[in-house]
């Protein structure tokens, strides 16, 4: 998996909140805060870089879990 399709759905979990977004939406920004958007992008980059289907870690001080749907 060298590259994800822009239509690929991703499940994003932060605390008690869970929602789905496409790679295209993530690249454009899924939240109102740049810190959250950059954390989600960093997590997605880790998924692509390590060729895995999910990740749970802290990015930019924000605990996130991302999974390919």
C-alpha positions in Angstrom: 0.0 0.0 0.0 2.3 2.8 -1.2 -0.5 5.3 -1.5 -4.2 5.5 -0.4 -7.0 6.4 -2.7 -8.6 9.7 -2.0 -12.0 8.0 -1.5 -10.6 5.5 1.1 -12.6 5.8 4.3 -10.9 6.2 7.6 -12.4 5.9 11.1 -11.1 8.6 13.5 -11.4 8.1 17.2 -10.6 10.8 19.8 -11.8 10.2 23.3 -15.5 9.5 23.2 -15.9 10.8 19.6 -15.8 8.5 16.6 -16.4 9.6 13.0 -15.6 8.5 9.5 -13.8 10.7 6.9 -12.2 10.1 3.5 -8.5 10.7 2.8 -9.6 13.6 0.7 -11.5 15.1 3.6 -8.6 14.5 6.0 -6.2 16.3 3.6 -8.6 19.3 3.4 -9.1 19.3 7.2 -11.7 17.6 9.3 -11.8 19.9 12.3 -11.9 23.5 13.3 -8.5 23.5 14.9 -5.2 23.2 13.0 -3.6 21.3 15.8 -6.3 18.5 15.5 -6.0 18.5 11.7 -2.2 18.2 11.7 -2.5 15.4 14.3 -4.9 13.4 12.1 -2.7 14.0 9.0 0.4 12.8 10.9 -1.5 9.6 12.0 -2.6 9.0 8.4 1.0 9.5 7.2 2.1 6.9 9.7 -0.4 4.4 8.4 0.9 4.9 4.8 4.6 5.0 5.8 4.4 1.8 7.9 2.0 0.0 5.6 -0.5 -0.8 8.4 -4.3 -0.6 8.7 -4.5 1.3 12.0 -2.6 3.3 14.5 -3.2 4.5 18.1 -0.8 7.1 19.4 -0.3 10.7 20.5 0.3 13.2 17.8 0.9 16.9 18.5 -0.3 16.3 22.1 -3.6 14.7 20.9 -4.4 11.1 21.6 -5.9 9.6 18.4 -6.8 6.2 16.9 -7.2 5.9 13.1 -8.2 2.8 11.2 -8.8 2.1 7.6 -12.5 1.3 7.0 
